[in-house]
Amino acid sequence: MKRYCLALDLHPDPSLMEEYVRLHKSVQPVIQKSIRDAGVIDMQIFMLGNHLFMIMDTVDDFTFEKKAAMDAANPAVQEWERLVSQFQNVDPEHDPSGKWRVMEQIFQLDPA
């Protein structure tokens, strides 16, 4: 299993942030299935102000490229991405397929 930690900022507008949270409390089963089909075992998103932090556990052969290709071929995922992108504070020059930024691990607690 692989673990990824990713970060994304929302536009710092309380009403937009509230709507983003509301949407994520009722993610459609077709979207959840597409995430699992790409090899994601578990996904959690945490929020602090307008900052989002995602923990994603995946199968060993998971790649972001494979997931992006699957997402591009799935109209439901494309519609979901269009919907949530209006809330996300992403640099327009940045590749939109990589709006979640992979974080670098800098510490691991040594086993006791």
N, CA, C and O of each residue as an XYZ file, in Angstrom:
448
protein
N       0.843     -1.179      0.000
C       0.000      0.000      0.000
C       0.888      1.243      0.000
O       1.930      1.287      0.654
N       0.446      2.245     -0.749
C       1.126      3.543     -0.771
C       0.229      4.562     -0.071
O      -0.995      4.429     -0.082
N       0.834      5.570      0.532
C       0.091      6.663      1.157
C       0.583      7.972      0.545
O       1.783      8.218      0.422
N      -0.389      8.800      0.168
C      -0.100     10.136     -0.342
C      -0.803     11.143      0.557
O      -1.917     10.905      1.024
N      -0.142     12.263      0.791
C      -0.743     13.395      1.483
C      -0.697     14.563      0.507
O       0.345     14.866     -0.075
N      -1.844     15.212      0.340
C      -1.971     16.270     -0.660
C      -2.612     17.500     -0.040
O      -3.334     17.399      0.951
N      -2.347     18.656     -0.623
C      -2.889     19.914     -0.123
C      -3.538     20.693     -1.260
O      -3.138     20.601     -2.420
N      -4.548     21.459     -0.886
C      -5.270     22.316     -1.829
C      -5.899     23.448     -1.033
O      -6.362     23.234      0.088
N      -5.921     24.633     -1.591
C      -6.589     25.766     -0.954
C      -7.897     26.056     -1.669
O      -8.004     25.936     -2.889
N      -8.889     26.442     -0.874
C     -10.153     26.931     -1.410
C     -10.101     28.451     -1.462
O      -9.272     29.070     -0.795
N     -10.980     29.050     -2.248
C     -11.121     30.499     -2.196
C     -11.561     30.850     -0.772
O     -12.454     30.201     -0.227
N     -10.948     31.862     -0.168
C     -11.247     32.172      1.235
C     -12.573     32.929      1.409
O     -12.599     34.028      1.962
N     -13.642     32.344      0.944
C     -14.983     32.913      1.050
C     -15.813     31.940      1.883
O     -16.037     30.809      1.453
N     -16.275     32.351      3.066
C     -16.997     31.428      3.955
C     -18.187     30.733      3.303
O     -18.418     29.553      3.569
N     -18.942     31.420      2.464
C     -20.105     30.769      1.851
C     -19.668     29.719      0.831
O     -20.303     28.671      0.716
N     -18.594     29.988      0.091
C     -18.077     29.007     -0.863
C     -17.503     27.793     -0.133
O     -17.705     26.653     -0.551
N     -16.787     28.051      0.960
C     -16.205     26.946      1.725
C     -17.312     26.080      2.319
O     -17.197     24.855      2.330
N     -18.360     26.688      2.802
C     -19.496     25.949      3.351
C     -20.148     25.072      2.284
O     -20.504     23.924      2.553
N     -20.302     25.603      1.090
C     -20.897     24.836     -0.003
C     -19.990     23.672     -0.419
O     -20.478     22.582     -0.719
N     -18.695     23.897     -0.437
C     -17.734     22.844     -0.778
C     -17.856     21.685      0.210
O     -17.875     20.519     -0.185
N     -17.940     22.023      1.506
C     -18.098     20.995      2.537
C     -19.422     20.262      2.338
O     -19.469     19.035      2.425
N     -20.485     20.995      2.075
C     -21.793     20.382      1.868
C     -21.747     19.374      0.711
O     -22.282     18.271      0.821
N     -21.108     19.757     -0.389
C     -20.989     18.854     -1.541
C     -20.243     17.567     -1.182
O     -20.588     16.485     -1.656
N     -19.225     17.698     -0.345
C     -18.425     16.528      0.007
C     -19.098     15.640      1.050
O     -18.647     14.517      1.278
N     -20.132     16.103      1.668
C     -20.872     15.264      2.610
C     -21.843     14.336      1.878
O     -22.416     13.431      2.483
N     -22.023     14.564      0.580
C     -22.942     13.725     -0.195
C     -22.372     13.431     -1.588
O     -23.054     13.605     -2.598
N     -21.127     12.987     -1.624
C     -20.482     12.657     -2.894
C     -21.220     11.479     -3.530
O     -21.483     10.470     -2.876
N     -21.544     11.622     -4.801
C     -22.304     10.604     -5.528
C     -21.575      9.262     -5.537
O     -20.347      9.218     -5.620
N     -22.334      8.169     -5.450
C     -21.713      6.835     -5.510
C     -20.865      6.619     -6.772
O     -19.846      5.931     -6.704
N     -21.252      7.182     -7.904
C     -20.476      7.007     -9.138
C     -19.092      7.650     -9.003
O     -18.122      7.146     -9.569
N     -18.992      8.746     -8.266
C     -17.694      9.399     -8.036
C     -16.864      8.549     -7.081
O     -15.672      8.341     -7.308
N     -17.488      8.062     -6.019
C     -16.767      7.211     -5.068
C     -16.273      5.939     -5.757
O     -15.163      5.482     -5.487
N     -17.085      5.368     -6.640
C     -16.680      4.163     -7.383
C     -15.478      4.458     -8.271
O     -14.559      3.644     -8.358
N     -15.475      5.616     -8.931
C     -14.351      5.951     -9.814
C     -13.052      6.088     -9.020
O     -11.980      5.729     -9.508
N     -13.151      6.607     -7.802
C     -11.969      6.733     -6.938
C     -11.455      5.347     -6.579
O     -10.257      5.079     -6.668
N     -12.360      4.473     -6.175
C     -11.950      3.107     -5.823
C     -11.404      2.351     -7.038
O     -10.406      1.639     -6.932
N     -12.063      2.510     -8.191
C     -11.616      1.821     -9.406
C     -10.202      2.227     -9.812
O      -9.495      1.452    -10.456
N      -9.788      3.438     -9.440
C      -8.438      3.912     -9.772
C      -7.382      3.332     -8.833
O      -6.186      3.531     -9.045
N      -7.826      2.608     -7.787
C      -6.868      1.989     -6.874
C      -6.749      2.673     -5.533
O      -5.820      2.394     -4.775
N      -7.679      3.567     -5.225
C      -7.655      4.241     -3.928
C      -8.407      3.364     -2.929
O      -9.575      3.033     -3.134
N      -7.729      2.997     -1.856
C      -8.308      2.150     -0.819
C      -9.068      2.999      0.196
O     -10.164      2.641      0.626
N      -8.473      4.125      0.570
C      -9.091      5.023      1.544
C      -8.690      6.450      1.199
O      -7.574      6.706      0.746
N      -9.620      7.376      1.423
C      -9.358      8.787      1.168
C     -10.069      9.593      2.255
O     -11.246      9.378      2.543
N      -9.335     10.509      2.839
C      -9.897     11.395      3.842
C      -9.452     12.813      3.528
O      -8.312     13.039      3.121
N     -10.367     13.777      3.721
C     -10.026     15.185      3.514
C     -10.307     15.928      4.807
O     -11.376     15.786      5.401
N      -9.332     16.725      5.239
C      -9.445     17.545      6.439
C      -9.367     19.005      6.025
O      -8.803     19.339      4.983
N      -9.944     19.877      6.863
C     -10.007     21.301      6.521
C      -9.577     22.141      7.719
O      -9.953     21.860      8.856
N      -8.789     23.168      7.450
C      -8.411     24.175      8.439
C      -8.501     25.518      7.735
O      -7.678     25.825      6.872
N      -9.500     26.322      8.099
C      -9.740     27.561      7.363
C     -10.063     27.211      5.924
O     -10.975     26.427      5.661
N      -9.321     27.789      4.991
C      -9.552     27.469      3.577
C      -8.524     26.471      3.035
O      -8.420     26.281      1.824
N      -7.772     25.840      3.930
C      -6.750     24.868      3.532
C      -7.303     23.458      3.669
O      -7.893     23.108      4.692
N      -7.108     22.651      2.629
C      -7.534     21.266      2.644
C      -6.311     20.363      2.652
O      -5.289     20.668      2.038
N      -6.434     19.249      3.357
C      -5.380     18.246      3.461
C      -6.023     16.892      3.196
O      -6.981     16.520      3.873
N      -5.511     16.157      2.227
C      -6.053     14.850      1.868
C      -5.033     13.759      2.180
O      -3.851     13.886      1.862
N      -5.508     12.694      2.803
C      -4.716     11.490      2.995
C      -5.327     10.432      2.088
O      -6.533     10.185      2.127
N      -4.493      9.818      1.282
C      -4.980      8.857      0.307
C      -4.111      7.597      0.372
O      -2.911      7.643      0.102
N      -4.733      6.480      0.733
C      -4.054      5.193      0.725
C      -4.457      4.463     -0.555
O      -5.637      4.403     -0.901
N      -3.473      3.914     -1.248
C      -3.721      3.313     -2.561
C      -3.078      1.929     -2.665
O      -2.258      1.530     -1.839
N      -3.484      1.224     -3.708
C      -2.805     -0.031     -4.046
C      -1.380      0.309     -4.495
O      -1.078      1.447     -4.855
N      -0.526     -0.697     -4.462
C       0.892     -0.473     -4.773
C       1.132      0.039     -6.187
O       2.068      0.808     -6.405
N       0.301     -0.373     -7.164
C       0.553      0.046     -8.545
C      -0.235      1.301     -8.947
O      -0.346      1.611    -10.133
N      -0.774      2.010     -7.970
C      -1.498      3.260     -8.256
C      -0.548      4.292     -8.859
O       0.600      4.423     -8.436
N      -1.057      5.029     -9.867
C      -0.327      6.196    -10.380
C      -1.333      7.314    -10.623
O      -2.492      7.063    -10.952
N      -0.881      8.530    -10.458
C      -1.739      9.680    -10.732
C      -2.054      9.775    -12.226
O      -3.123     10.251    -12.607
N      -1.134      9.328    -13.058
C      -1.358      9.358    -14.501
C      -2.500      8.411    -14.894
O      -3.362      8.761    -15.701
N      -2.490      7.222    -14.319
C      -3.555      6.249    -14.596
C      -4.903      6.797    -14.117
O      -5.906      6.695    -14.823
N      -4.920      7.376    -12.920
C      -6.167      7.939    -12.397
C      -6.644      9.088    -13.284
O      -7.838      9.187    -13.570
N      -5.737      9.951    -13.719
C      -6.113     11.080    -14.581
C      -6.719     10.585    -15.893
O      -7.692     11.160    -16.380
N      -6.154      9.533    -16.463
C      -6.687      8.980    -17.717
C      -8.083      8.406    -17.493
O      -8.975      8.603    -18.318
N      -8.274      7.702    -16.391
C      -9.593      7.153    -16.074
C     -10.604      8.277    -15.860
O     -11.739      8.197    -16.330
N     -10.184      9.330    -15.145
C     -11.073     10.470    -14.886
C     -11.457     11.172    -16.183
O     -12.609     11.568    -16.360
N     -10.503     11.326    -17.082
C     -10.768     12.008    -18.350
C     -11.793     11.255    -19.195
O     -12.504     11.860    -19.997
N     -11.868      9.943    -19.016
C     -12.801      9.125    -19.792
C     -14.153      8.952    -19.104
O     -15.027      8.255    -19.620
N     -14.328      9.578    -17.947
C     -15.552      9.390    -17.169
C     -16.336     10.714    -17.114
O     -15.921     11.638    -16.415
N     -17.453     10.818    -17.834
C     -18.219     12.063    -17.863
C     -18.710     12.522    -16.480
O     -18.782     13.723    -16.218
N     -19.043     11.582    -15.608
C     -19.508     11.955    -14.266
C     -18.388     12.609    -13.470
O     -18.619     13.583    -12.753
N     -17.181     12.082    -13.594
C     -16.035     12.675    -12.900
C     -15.729     14.052    -13.488
O     -15.425     14.987    -12.747
N     -15.807     14.182    -14.800
C     -15.565     15.482    -15.427
C     -16.573     16.525    -14.936
O     -16.203     17.673    -14.687
N     -17.822     16.140    -14.797
C     -18.845     17.063    -14.283
C     -18.558     17.426    -12.825
O     -18.685     18.588    -12.442
N     -18.173     16.445    -12.013
C     -17.819     16.702    -10.610
C     -16.647     17.681    -10.541
O     -16.670     18.626     -9.753
N     -15.635     17.454    -11.358
C     -14.467     18.343    -11.359
C     -14.844     19.762    -11.776
O     -14.333     20.728    -11.211
N     -15.730     19.896    -12.755
C     -16.193     21.236    -13.147
C     -16.918     21.910    -11.987
O     -16.750     23.107    -11.754
N     -17.716     21.146    -11.269
C     -18.477     21.683    -10.143
C     -17.556     22.157     -9.026
O     -17.677     23.295     -8.572
N     -16.639     21.308     -8.575
C     -15.811     21.668     -7.422
C     -14.694     22.655     -7.765
O     -14.177     23.327     -6.873
N     -14.319     22.751     -9.027
C     -13.220     23.656     -9.387
C     -13.547     25.117     -9.109
O     -12.639     25.920     -8.898
N     -14.814     25.472     -9.106
C     -15.183     26.867     -8.837
C     -14.856     27.285     -7.396
O     -14.788     28.479     -7.106
N     -14.658     26.335     -6.508
C     -14.359     26.621     -5.109
C     -12.861     26.604     -4.833
O     -12.404     27.142     -3.825
N     -12.102     25.987     -5.725
C     -10.689     25.734     -5.488
C      -9.833     26.897     -5.976
O      -9.988     27.383     -7.096
N      -8.935     27.324     -5.113
C      -8.059     28.454     -5.397
C      -6.779     27.932     -6.046
O      -5.756     27.759     -5.383
N      -6.856     27.687     -7.350
C      -5.752     27.099     -8.103
C      -5.233     28.120     -9.098
O      -6.009     28.804     -9.766
N      -3.929     28.217     -9.187
C      -3.288     29.124    -10.144
C      -3.714     28.712    -11.558
O      -3.528     27.555    -11.936
N      -4.287     29.642    -12.356
C      -4.748     29.287    -13.702
C      -3.624     28.786    -14.612
O      -3.890     28.098    -15.596
N      -2.391     29.120    -14.297
C      -1.254     28.632    -15.088
C      -0.887     27.204    -14.709
O      -0.160     26.528    -15.437
N      -1.397     26.746    -13.556
C      -1.084     25.406    -13.054
C      -1.901     24.370    -13.815
O      -3.046     24.631    -14.183
N      -1.337     23.227    -14.046
C      -2.030     22.121    -14.709
C      -3.245     21.724    -13.863
O      -3.069     21.269    -12.733
N      -4.466     21.881    -14.375
C      -5.650     21.593    -13.566
C      -5.787     20.125    -13.168
O      -6.492     19.810    -12.210
N      -5.131     19.236    -13.882
C      -5.203     17.829    -13.492
C      -4.381     17.559    -12.245
O      -4.507     16.501    -11.628
N      -3.545     18.505    -11.878
C      -2.709     18.343    -10.688
C      -2.973     19.403     -9.652
O      -2.041     19.864     -8.993
N      -4.220     19.805     -9.490
C      -4.516     20.900     -8.562
C      -4.241     20.522     -7.120
O      -3.830     21.375     -6.333
N      -4.457     19.263     -6.751
C      -4.031     18.798     -5.440
C      -2.521     18.611     -5.505
O      -2.029     17.896     -6.378
N      -1.784     19.232     -4.608
C      -0.320     19.155     -4.606
C       0.146     18.083     -3.620
O      -0.247     18.082     -2.454
N       0.985     17.176     -4.104
C       1.521     16.120     -3.250
C       2.514     16.749     -2.281
O       3.403     17.503     -2.674
N       2.338     16.419     -1.000
C       3.199     16.963      0.049
C       4.391     16.031      0.273
O       4.309     14.824      0.046
N       5.483     16.615      0.717
C       6.690     15.853      1.026
C       6.675     15.474      2.505
O       6.472     16.329      3.367
N       6.890     14.198      2.794
C       6.969     13.761      4.180
C       8.311     14.194      4.746
O       9.352     13.958      4.133
N       8.289     14.833      5.927
C       9.535     15.302      6.536
C       9.809     14.673      7.895
O      10.868     14.898      8.481
N       8.852     13.877      8.405
C       9.061     13.238      9.712
C       8.303     11.928      9.760
O       7.199     11.809      9.229
N       8.921     10.934     10.414
C       8.282      9.645     10.685
C       8.654      9.256     12.106
O       9.840      9.161     12.420
N       7.693      9.032     12.959
C       7.957      8.610     14.338
C       8.609      7.241     14.300
O       8.086      6.311     13.686
N       9.753      7.121     14.960
C      10.424      5.828     15.023
C       9.594      4.850     15.828
O       8.972      5.225     16.821
N       9.583      3.572     15.395
C       8.830      2.566     16.170
C       9.425      2.449     17.574
O      10.631      2.601     17.770
N       8.569      2.180     18.523
C       9.026      2.071     19.923
C       9.861      0.837     20.126
O      10.328      0.583     21.236
